[in-house]
Every structure is written in structure tokens, then in C-alpha cells.
């Protein structure tokens, strides 16, 4: 049985956009869709006015949020199987718990009550940093959200951080029948002698990129791959290229027992500035050595 695509919903414009994107994604992959709302209304039930004898207003609102999201999903594609749940937890904790039994988690870029000036809401950031399944933060312009570019962008890392992200990007490109742009950035070390030519670093980056892509290319021969070694910071190159992509995919390395942000500046920058949805795909968990 396929694990569902889980979407965090809170009634905000960002979460409704995430629902639309996730419905299309679920249909492409033949996945069920699970709409989840984290609510702590029971904690404040004493202070919450009731709607009728047994219906606190907080519960009514929570139920309305998931029901409205489910109705929206059904209108967009009635063939996608949809389930809903209201969980007694804050939004980030609810999604992280659901991620243990999900193909991927999907969130909007900002939630209800978040300041408009924020580039990425606290829930999306926390979930992308801590989840042990892929997390897609739905953001960007209309073309990227609609998938009209017919291009997946992979920020190619090292095998230690990028193998599972690479597999994810290839599967996505194959399912969509589109091109996969795989980008590996390189820079001349500041301390290096000027006698080393730039082409040495470029060729090394191309070689590392080829090593990372080799197995996935063999497994997905129908995917059209365009590898590129580009000079400069990876985060700038990927943000720039995201304007012509439908999804940008990057890897993250998770640490057992480590609570906090666990991705680098590339993923962090993309989550705040990319012009299309961003998928953060965790590499296998590893145990931190004891101090």
C-alpha cells in the first residue's frame, strides 16, 4: 500500500495553494492524499465559547478547516482519494508525526497569522529542518506552481547528502515526463595558488556530478538529463535557475538526537527565495558520536 502525501492545512492562502499543488502531485503518482490540521483547541476549551452544547468554537473551526480543504481537493480532482484528520498538537509537531508514515509532507510557504513580511513561515521551516521524509514547501510564481516549465532542478550535493535527493528528482522527472537539470556548483578555494587553472575545478565538479548521477541515469533511462557545473555559490545559481523550474530538489542530512536546523545555507536560501516549490529530501539518518 502506498503511503499518502500529507498536507498541512490551516485555512490560510498558503495552505490552500499547497492543497492544490498536492492534489496534482498525488494524481501524478497515484497516491492518496491526507489533509492534516494541528490544533490545540482542547487546551483552551475552558476559555473558548461553545457553539451549541457540545461543540466548542475551536473544534468547529478545526473541523471546518479540514472539511473545506477536502472539498477543495475534491473539486480539483475527484479521482484522488482524500482523508482528513485534526490532531491534538501544534502544526509542526503534527506534521512531523505524520511524516513517519508519509511519502512526503507538503506545506505552504506561510501559515495563518504569520507576518506578511516573512519569506517562509515557522511551520514550514521547522518541518523541512526536522522531518525524516521528503518535505515540499509550496512557493513561487504561477508558472512554477502550475508546472508549465516542464523542468525539474536538482541541486547536486555529495553522495553523503545527495543520493536520495537525486533518486527523488529522477522519479519526479520521469513521472512528469520532463527534463532534469542537475547543477553542481564549484568555486576556487580562497587560499589556493593561482597556478591551478579554473578548468581543473570545473572538470572535478563535472566528474563528481557524473558519479552522483550514474546509478540514477541507468535506472531511469527515459529521463533527459542536462548536467551543468557552474562557478559560484550554489544557493545563488539554484535560486536564479528556479525561475525556469517547476520543482527544485536538494538534499539534507539528518542527525539522530539533534533537535534543530539540519540543512545548510543552500536549502535555507531556496526555502526563502526560490521561484518554484522546493523539495528537501533527507539522506539516511546517522548517529552522532557521544561527547
ABEGO torsion letter per residue (X at the ends): XBBBBBBBBAGBAAAAAAAAAAAAAAAAAGBBBBBBBBBAAAAAAAABBBBEAABBAAAAAAAAAAAAAAAAAAAABAABBBBBBBBBBBAAAAAAAAAAABABBBBBABBBGBBAABABBAAAAAAAAABABBBBBBBEBAAAAAGAAGBBBBBBBBAAAAAAAAAAAAAAAAAAGBBBBBBBBBBBBAABBAABBAAAAAAAAAAAAAAAAAAAAAABAABBBBBBBBBEBAAAAAAAAAAABABBBBBBBBBBGBBEBABBAAAAAAAAABABBBBBBBBBBBBBBBX
